[in-house]
Amino acid sequence: MDITRRPRRLRADGVRPLVSETEVSAADLIAPVFVDATTDERVQIGSMPGHPRVPVDQAGRRVREIAETGVEAVIVFGIPATKDDRGTRAWADDGVVQRAVRTITGETDAYVITDVCLCEYTSHGHCGVLEPAAEADGASREDHLTVANDETLELYRKTARSHAEAGADMVAPSGMMDGQVGAIRAGLDAAGFEGVPVMSYAAKYESAFYGPFRDAADGAPAFGDRRHYQMDPANAREARREVALDVEQGADVVMVKPALPYLDVVSQVRRQVDQPVAAYNVSGEYAMLHAAAEKGWLDLEAVAHESLLSIKRAGADLILTYFAEDVAGAL
């Protein structure tokens, strides 16, 4: 039998690495860090094995642990001591993220990114200031509330500026408010922080894969959901519109969240823009692989690496992932 085309020729051990098309390195990864102003000791997150909430004074130590694996960038999420209806602790000079950033930058050389949102800071758990929505027959009072977009933008601007003043290297607005990138960019520039880049959660879906994160950051909505400001999982063309708007407003990096169920969106965005593309390998993706591995159904190290490889293959330049330490350590 005459077979002239034999792809298997390039799968032999000697040549296989030479023709490998995609690679994951520690430099591609961003590790999330949870800093908790309500505790003076580490608290393990039950639904996210291996990830603790740490008190502010241990934030630097936690980042040093991450850096030992080769991961050079972290994104900081804060759990404040108190909450109110406007999330005022989000931009407080002595807020949990602000204090944590000062600690981390004072004790490490890590590249520090901060999440800019209000859901962890508001008593109602939504991502901004609430206002009455149009009433509907049979709806509860809570159904008559929605996030006031333009009023919330000013609070994002104040929060991003406070993070930059504390020493953040990059800010990452995640609330999915219309105009958030432009508002934050203008605020940073006016305050003299022209050199601080914005990584926008440009296509953030209203996903069922966020459950463990809401345990970790204590940011679940007290009522309702976020479908009126986060994207419909059914939509891909809308993601392209959202990304284009954020780029127009000055986003330096654009992100798709979640990653694995939205690899088609990651791929489309990669073809659409010249900016670096980030993807968030979210808590639910992490937790479900851990759960399967605990039952002996999957090899955790292998599936974690394969998951991140697929995200890179789809077009992501950067990956936020809870597997950062484990995968980087194995690499």
Backbone torsions as a table, in degrees:
resi	resn	phi	psi	omega
1	MET	NA	130.5	-177.9
2	ASP	-95.2	108.0	177.1
3	ILE	-117.1	106.4	-177.2
4	THR	-89.7	-25.1	179.6
5	ARG	-105.3	109.8	-176.8
6	ARG	-127.0	87.0	178.4
7	PRO	-56.3	-24.7	-177.8
8	ARG	-64.8	-17.1	179.1
9	ARG	-58.2	-32.0	-176.1
10	LEU	-94.9	14.3	178.0
11	ARG	-107.6	4.8	176.6
12	ALA	-68.8	152.7	-172.9
13	ASP	-56.6	-40.4	-175.8
14	GLY	-66.3	-36.3	-174.6
15	VAL	-99.3	-21.5	-175.5
16	ARG	-51.3	-48.3	179.5
17	PRO	-65.3	-28.8	-177.3
18	LEU	-69.8	-28.8	-176.8
19	VAL	-107.5	7.8	177.3
20	SER	-64.3	132.0	-171.3
21	GLU	-90.6	-23.0	-172.5
22	THR	-135.7	143.3	-179.6
23	GLU	-141.4	140.6	172.7
24	VAL	-106.3	130.4	176.1
25	SER	-125.8	163.4	178.5
26	ALA	-59.4	-30.3	-179.1
27	ALA	-69.4	-14.1	178.4
28	ASP	-83.7	-11.8	-164.2
29	LEU	-106.4	144.8	174.2
30	ILE	-121.8	127.6	-176.7
31	ALA	-100.7	126.3	174.3
32	PRO	-72.1	143.0	177.5
33	VAL	-130.2	129.1	179.7
34	PHE	-105.7	120.6	-179.1
35	VAL	-114.1	128.1	-169.9
36	ASP	-118.7	116.7	179.9
37	ALA	-79.0	-3.7	-176.4
38	THR	-98.8	1.7	-175.7
39	THR	-133.7	154.3	174.7
40	ASP	-113.7	14.0	174.9
41	GLU	-147.2	164.1	-179.7
42	ARG	-68.0	140.4	178.3
43	VAL	-124.6	116.0	179.7
44	GLN	-69.9	141.7	179.7
45	ILE	-93.1	111.6	-171.4
46	GLY	-57.3	-39.2	-176.6
47	SER	-86.3	-0.6	-179.9
48	MET	-134.1	77.9	-176.3
49	PRO	-52.7	135.6	177.7
50	GLY	89.5	-4.1	-178.4
51	HIS	-118.4	121.4	178.3
52	PRO	-105.2	159.0	157.4
53	ARG	-84.4	137.1	-179.7
54	VAL	-121.0	146.5	174.4
55	PRO	-67.2	161.4	-175.1
56	VAL	-56.6	-41.3	-175.2
57	ASP	-72.5	-7.5	175.2
58	GLN	-105.6	5.5	-177.5
59	ALA	-61.8	-42.2	178.8
60	GLY	-64.3	-42.5	178.0
61	ARG	-60.9	-42.3	179.7
62	ARG	-61.9	-42.3	-179.5
63	VAL	-68.9	-34.5	175.8
64	ARG	-63.0	-38.2	176.4
65	GLU	-60.0	-43.1	178.9
66	ILE	-64.4	-43.6	-177.1
67	ALA	-63.0	-29.0	179.7
68	GLU	-62.3	-22.7	178.5
69	THR	-85.3	-8.1	-179.0
70	GLY	105.7	-7.6	177.8
71	VAL	-76.5	128.9	-172.1
72	GLU	-106.0	-9.4	-175.5
73	ALA	-127.5	143.2	177.4
74	VAL	-132.3	155.8	170.6
75	ILE	-120.5	130.4	-171.3
76	VAL	-101.4	129.1	172.6
77	PHE	-116.3	140.4	-176.9
78	GLY	-116.5	145.3	171.6
79	ILE	-114.6	108.3	-173.7
80	PRO	-77.6	164.2	178.1
81	ALA	-75.2	-30.8	179.5
82	THR	-136.9	158.7	179.4
83	LYS	-133.6	157.2	173.0
84	ASP	-147.1	-178.5	-171.7
85	ASP	-72.8	-15.0	178.1
86	ARG	-108.5	-6.7	179.5
87	GLY	71.0	39.0	-171.9
88	THR	-64.0	-22.7	178.0
89	ARG	-70.4	-10.4	-179.8
90	ALA	-66.1	-33.0	-178.1
91	TRP	-114.0	12.4	179.1
92	ALA	-68.2	140.6	-179.4
93	ASP	-61.2	-31.9	177.9
94	ASP	-103.0	26.1	177.8
95	GLY	-68.5	165.7	-174.2
96	VAL	-63.7	-42.3	179.7
97	VAL	-69.8	-41.8	-179.8
98	GLN	-60.4	-45.5	178.6
99	ARG	-65.6	-40.6	-179.5
100	ALA	-64.3	-41.7	179.9
101	VAL	-62.8	-42.7	178.1
102	ARG	-61.6	-39.7	179.0
103	THR	-65.8	-46.6	-177.0
104	ILE	-65.2	-46.7	-178.2
105	THR	-69.5	-26.0	178.0
106	GLY	-78.0	-22.4	-173.8
107	GLU	-114.0	-10.9	-175.8
108	THR	-139.5	171.7	174.1
109	ASP	-105.7	15.9	-177.0
110	ALA	-64.4	152.8	171.8
111	TYR	-85.1	120.4	-169.7
112	VAL	-108.0	119.3	176.3
113	ILE	-109.0	145.1	177.9
114	THR	-122.0	140.8	174.1
115	ASP	-79.5	126.6	179.3
116	VAL	-109.0	102.4	177.6
117	CYS	-160.7	176.7	-177.8
118	LEU	-118.9	-5.7	-170.8
119	CYS	-62.0	-32.2	178.0
120	GLU	-75.2	-14.0	-170.8
121	TYR	-109.4	-16.7	-179.2
122	THR	-89.6	143.9	179.9
123	SER	-66.4	-22.7	179.7
124	HIS	-94.6	-9.4	175.3
125	GLY	79.3	7.2	175.6
126	HIS	-93.2	168.8	-166.9
127	CYS	-89.6	18.4	178.9
128	GLY	-176.8	-166.9	179.3
129	VAL	-75.5	136.8	-178.5
130	LEU	-90.8	147.0	173.7
131	GLU	-139.5	157.6	178.0
132	PRO	-63.1	140.8	174.9
133	ALA	-105.1	174.1	177.6
134	ALA	-61.7	135.1	-178.2
135	GLU	-78.2	151.6	176.0
136	ALA	-134.6	146.9	-179.1
137	ASP	-57.6	132.6	176.2
138	GLY	80.3	-0.3	-178.5
139	ALA	-82.2	150.0	177.4
140	SER	-80.1	170.9	177.5
141	ARG	-58.6	-40.8	-178.7
142	GLU	-62.9	-32.0	178.5
143	ASP	-69.1	-14.1	179.9
144	HIS	-90.8	9.7	-178.9
145	LEU	-114.5	142.8	174.8
146	THR	-146.0	169.8	-178.5
147	VAL	-81.9	130.2	176.9
148	ALA	-78.6	106.6	-171.6
149	ASN	-59.0	-58.6	-169.8
150	ASP	-70.8	-34.6	176.4
151	GLU	-66.3	-35.1	179.2
152	THR	-68.5	-31.5	-178.8
153	LEU	-58.3	-39.5	179.7
154	GLU	-63.6	-35.1	179.3
155	LEU	-72.5	-35.8	173.8
156	TYR	-62.8	-41.6	180.0
157	ARG	-60.3	-45.3	179.3
158	LYS	-64.5	-39.9	-179.2
159	THR	-66.0	-46.3	180.0
160	ALA	-61.6	-42.4	179.0
161	ARG	-62.4	-42.1	-179.6
162	SER	-64.4	-34.5	177.2
163	HIS	-67.2	-43.2	178.6
164	ALA	-63.4	-41.1	178.5
165	GLU	-63.0	-30.4	178.7
166	ALA	-77.7	-15.2	177.6
167	GLY	117.7	9.5	178.8
168	ALA	-61.2	138.7	178.3
169	ASP	-82.0	-27.5	-178.4
170	MET	-151.7	147.8	175.0
171	VAL	-116.8	148.0	-173.9
172	ALA	-132.7	91.5	178.6
173	PRO	-69.8	129.4	-172.8
174	SER	-122.6	5.8	-171.6
175	GLY	-80.3	-13.4	-179.0
176	MET	62.2	36.5	170.7
177	MET	-85.8	141.8	175.8
178	ASP	-62.9	128.4	177.5
179	GLY	84.9	8.4	-174.5
180	GLN	-65.4	-37.0	-178.5
181	VAL	-66.9	-45.4	180.0
182	GLY	-61.7	-41.5	-179.7
183	ALA	-64.5	-43.8	-178.8
184	ILE	-69.7	-41.5	179.3
185	ARG	-60.9	-44.5	179.4
186	ALA	-63.7	-41.4	179.9
187	GLY	-65.3	-42.1	178.8
188	LEU	-65.5	-44.2	-178.2
189	ASP	-63.5	-42.4	-179.2
190	ALA	-63.9	-27.2	-178.7
191	ALA	-92.7	4.9	178.2
192	GLY	88.3	16.0	-179.4
193	PHE	-108.2	47.2	-179.9
194	GLU	-61.3	-25.8	-177.1
195	GLY	-85.5	-2.4	178.9
196	VAL	-88.2	116.1	-178.8
197	PRO	-77.5	160.4	177.6
198	VAL	-113.9	122.1	171.1
199	MET	-103.4	107.2	-174.2
200	SER	-89.0	132.5	164.6
201	TYR	-72.2	83.0	-169.1
202	ALA	-78.1	-38.1	179.3
203	ALA	-126.4	84.2	-178.6
204	LYS	-108.2	119.5	-173.9
205	TYR	-92.3	151.1	174.4
206	GLU	-79.0	84.0	-165.4
207	SER	-105.9	150.4	174.5
208	ALA	-82.0	-1.6	-177.4
209	PHE	-88.4	6.9	-176.5
210	TYR	-95.0	-1.4	-171.3
211	GLY	-49.7	-52.9	-178.4
212	PRO	-62.8	-34.5	177.9
213	PHE	-61.0	-39.4	-178.4
214	ARG	-67.0	-27.6	170.2
215	ASP	-69.4	-42.3	-175.2
216	ALA	-67.1	-42.2	-174.2
217	ALA	-103.3	2.4	178.9
218	ASP	53.8	48.4	-173.9
219	GLY	-123.5	22.7	179.8
220	ALA	-73.0	143.4	176.7
221	PRO	-62.2	138.4	177.8
222	ALA	-70.2	-22.0	177.0
223	PHE	-156.9	158.7	176.2
224	GLY	66.0	-159.0	179.1
225	ASP	-144.1	-169.1	-174.2
226	ARG	-114.0	24.7	-174.8
227	ARG	-67.6	-18.9	-178.3
228	HIS	-83.2	-8.4	176.4
229	TYR	-132.2	-24.1	171.5
230	GLN	-90.6	160.4	-169.2
231	MET	-79.2	152.3	176.0
232	ASP	-71.8	124.4	179.1
233	PRO	-57.8	-15.5	179.4
234	ALA	-77.4	-11.6	-167.7
235	ASN	-107.0	129.3	173.4
236	ALA	-111.7	-41.5	179.9
237	ARG	-61.3	-36.3	178.4
238	GLU	-59.9	-35.1	179.0
239	ALA	-60.7	-39.5	179.0
240	ARG	-64.0	-37.8	177.9
241	ARG	-66.3	-44.3	179.8
242	GLU	-60.7	-44.9	-179.5
243	VAL	-63.0	-44.2	-179.4
244	ALA	-60.8	-40.8	178.6
245	LEU	-63.4	-42.4	-178.7
246	ASP	-67.5	-38.9	177.0
247	VAL	-63.3	-42.6	178.8
248	GLU	-60.3	-33.8	-178.6
249	GLN	-84.8	-5.1	174.2
250	GLY	112.5	15.3	177.3
251	ALA	-63.0	132.1	178.2
252	ASP	-86.9	-30.4	176.6
253	VAL	-136.1	141.1	176.7
254	VAL	-117.7	141.3	-173.7
255	MET	-121.3	144.9	170.5
256	VAL	-110.8	132.4	-179.1
257	LYS	-142.3	129.9	-5.0
258	PRO	-70.9	-178.2	-176.8
259	ALA	-98.2	-64.6	-168.6
260	LEU	-61.0	-42.9	178.3
261	PRO	-73.6	-5.9	-174.1
262	TYR	-127.0	33.1	179.5
263	LEU	-63.2	-28.9	175.8
264	ASP	-64.0	-38.0	178.7
265	VAL	-69.5	-42.2	176.3
266	VAL	-55.8	-45.3	-178.8
267	SER	-64.2	-43.3	179.3
268	GLN	-63.8	-42.9	-179.5
269	VAL	-65.0	-39.6	178.7
270	ARG	-58.9	-40.3	179.2
271	ARG	-73.5	-22.0	-173.5
272	GLN	-83.6	-36.6	-169.4
273	VAL	-123.5	159.7	174.1
274	ASP	-94.0	-17.5	178.6
275	GLN	-64.2	155.3	171.9
276	PRO	-58.8	143.5	-179.8
277	VAL	-111.4	128.6	175.9
278	ALA	-108.8	154.3	173.7
279	ALA	-136.2	141.5	-177.4
280	TYR	-104.9	109.3	174.5
281	ASN	-80.2	93.5	-159.9
282	VAL	-80.1	175.8	-172.8
283	SER	-59.4	-39.0	179.9
284	GLY	-66.6	-36.3	176.0
285	GLU	-64.4	-40.2	178.4
286	TYR	-67.1	-47.9	-174.7
287	ALA	-65.6	-38.4	-175.9
288	MET	-70.4	-33.1	176.4
289	LEU	-70.1	-38.5	176.0
290	HIS	-62.4	-43.0	-178.4
291	ALA	-63.5	-41.8	178.9
292	ALA	-67.2	-37.4	179.3
293	ALA	-67.7	-37.3	179.2
294	GLU	-63.6	-28.0	176.7
295	LYS	-85.8	-1.8	179.5
296	GLY	81.3	14.3	-177.0
297	TRP	-85.6	-25.1	-177.4
298	LEU	-137.0	153.4	170.7
299	ASP	-86.7	110.2	-171.0
300	LEU	-60.4	-46.9	-178.2
301	GLU	-61.3	-40.6	-178.1
302	ALA	-68.6	-45.1	-177.4
303	VAL	-73.0	-30.5	176.5
304	ALA	-63.6	-47.9	179.1
305	HIS	-63.6	-42.9	179.7
306	GLU	-63.0	-37.9	177.8
307	SER	-61.3	-48.0	-179.2
308	LEU	-67.6	-34.5	177.1
309	LEU	-62.7	-39.4	180.0
310	SER	-66.7	-34.8	178.8
311	ILE	-68.1	-43.2	175.6
312	LYS	-63.3	-42.5	-178.5
313	ARG	-62.3	-34.0	179.3
314	ALA	-70.0	-19.4	175.4
315	GLY	130.5	0.9	-179.6
316	ALA	-73.1	136.5	173.7
317	ASP	-88.9	-35.0	-177.9
318	LEU	-125.0	146.0	178.3
319	ILE	-131.6	119.5	168.0
320	LEU	-83.7	122.9	-175.5
321	THR	-153.7	143.4	175.5
322	TYR	-77.1	-8.9	175.0
323	PHE	-88.4	3.5	-171.7
324	ALA	-53.4	-51.1	-176.9
325	GLU	-64.2	-45.7	-176.1
326	ASP	-65.7	-45.3	-177.8
327	VAL	-69.9	-43.2	179.1
328	ALA	-62.3	-40.5	178.1
329	GLY	-61.7	-40.5	179.6
330	ALA	-69.6	-34.5	178.8
331	LEU	-66.2	NA	NA
